[in-house]
Amino acid sequence: MSADSHKELIDLANARMPFGKHQGKLLIELPENYLVWYHSKGFPAGKLGLQLNQMYEIKLNGLEKLIYPLIKR
């Protein structure tokens, strides 16, 4: 894994929802049904949309355990 890929994964693990009902929650903490809804309706443009799509794929494939150790507390 390149240094850039590792940094992106750490950024993803620590990304927070910037608006709405789940504002302030880490993306990994978003309910799966919320990510499924976004997947069906379309993710927002930009970095947030990319991160939500990545989190959808992570949760869909049961890979959440790979994200938790990267969260900065």
C-alpha positions as a Markdown table, in Angstrom:
| # | Residue | x | y | z |
|---|---|---|---|---|
| 1 | Met | 0.0 | 0.0 | 0.0 |
| 2 | Ser | 1.4 | 3.4 | -1.0 |
| 3 | Ala | 1.7 | 6.2 | 1.6 |
| 4 | Asp | -1.1 | 8.1 | -0.3 |
| 5 | Ser | -3.4 | 5.1 | -0.1 |
| 6 | His | -2.7 | 4.7 | 3.6 |
| 7 | Lys | -3.4 | 8.4 | 4.2 |
| 8 | Glu | -6.7 | 8.1 | 2.3 |
| 9 | Leu | -7.8 | 5.2 | 4.3 |
| 10 | Ile | -7.0 | 7.0 | 7.6 |
| 11 | Asp | -8.9 | 10.0 | 6.3 |
| 12 | Leu | -11.9 | 7.8 | 5.4 |
| 13 | Ala | -11.8 | 6.2 | 8.9 |
| 14 | Asn | -11.9 | 9.6 | 10.5 |
| 15 | Ala | -14.4 | 11.4 | 8.2 |
| 16 | Arg | -17.5 | 12.7 | 9.7 |
| 17 | Met | -20.9 | 13.4 | 8.2 |
| 18 | Pro | -21.1 | 17.2 | 7.8 |
| 19 | Phe | -24.9 | 17.6 | 7.7 |
| 20 | Gly | -28.3 | 16.2 | 8.3 |
| 21 | Lys | -29.7 | 13.8 | 10.9 |
| 22 | His | -26.3 | 12.1 | 11.3 |
| 23 | Gln | -24.2 | 15.3 | 11.4 |
| 24 | Gly | -21.0 | 14.8 | 13.3 |
| 25 | Lys | -21.0 | 11.0 | 13.2 |
| 26 | Leu | -18.1 | 9.1 | 11.8 |
| 27 | Leu | -19.0 | 7.7 | 8.4 |
| 28 | Ile | -18.3 | 4.2 | 9.8 |
| 29 | Glu | -21.0 | 4.8 | 12.4 |
| 30 | Leu | -23.7 | 5.6 | 9.8 |
| 31 | Pro | -26.5 | 3.0 | 9.7 |
| 32 | Glu | -26.1 | 0.7 | 6.8 |
| 33 | Asn | -29.7 | 1.4 | 5.6 |
| 34 | Tyr | -28.7 | 5.1 | 5.3 |
| 35 | Leu | -25.8 | 4.2 | 3.0 |
| 36 | Val | -28.0 | 1.8 | 1.0 |
| 37 | Trp | -30.5 | 4.7 | 0.6 |
| 38 | Tyr | -27.7 | 7.0 | -0.7 |
| 39 | His | -26.5 | 4.2 | -3.0 |
| 40 | Ser | -30.0 | 3.9 | -4.6 |
| 41 | Lys | -30.6 | 7.7 | -4.8 |
| 42 | Gly | -27.0 | 8.7 | -5.8 |
| 43 | Phe | -24.1 | 9.8 | -3.6 |
| 44 | Pro | -23.4 | 13.6 | -3.4 |
| 45 | Ala | -20.7 | 15.0 | -5.7 |
| 46 | Gly | -17.1 | 15.4 | -4.5 |
| 47 | Lys | -15.0 | 13.9 | -1.8 |
| 48 | Leu | -18.0 | 13.2 | 0.6 |
| 49 | Gly | -19.8 | 11.2 | -2.1 |
| 50 | Leu | -16.7 | 9.2 | -2.8 |
| 51 | Gln | -16.2 | 8.5 | 0.9 |
| 52 | Leu | -19.8 | 7.5 | 1.4 |
| 53 | Asn | -19.5 | 5.2 | -1.6 |
| 54 | Gln | -16.3 | 3.6 | -0.2 |
| 55 | Met | -18.0 | 3.2 | 3.2 |
| 56 | Tyr | -21.0 | 1.6 | 1.5 |
| 57 | Glu | -18.7 | -1.0 | -0.1 |
| 58 | Ile | -16.8 | -1.6 | 3.1 |
| 59 | Lys | -20.0 | -2.3 | 5.0 |
| 60 | Leu | -21.5 | -4.3 | 2.2 |
| 61 | Asn | -18.5 | -6.6 | 2.3 |
| 62 | Gly | -18.2 | -6.8 | 6.1 |
| 63 | Leu | -14.8 | -5.1 | 6.3 |
| 64 | Glu | -15.6 | -2.6 | 9.1 |
| 65 | Lys | -13.1 | -4.3 | 11.3 |
| 66 | Leu | -10.3 | -2.9 | 9.1 |
| 67 | Ile | -11.5 | 0.7 | 9.7 |
| 68 | Tyr | -11.9 | 0.7 | 13.5 |
| 69 | Pro | -8.1 | 0.5 | 14.3 |
| 70 | Leu | -7.5 | 3.6 | 12.1 |
| 71 | Ile | -9.9 | 5.9 | 14.0 |
| 72 | Lys | -8.1 | 8.6 | 16.0 |
| 73 | Arg | -9.7 | 9.0 | 19.4 |
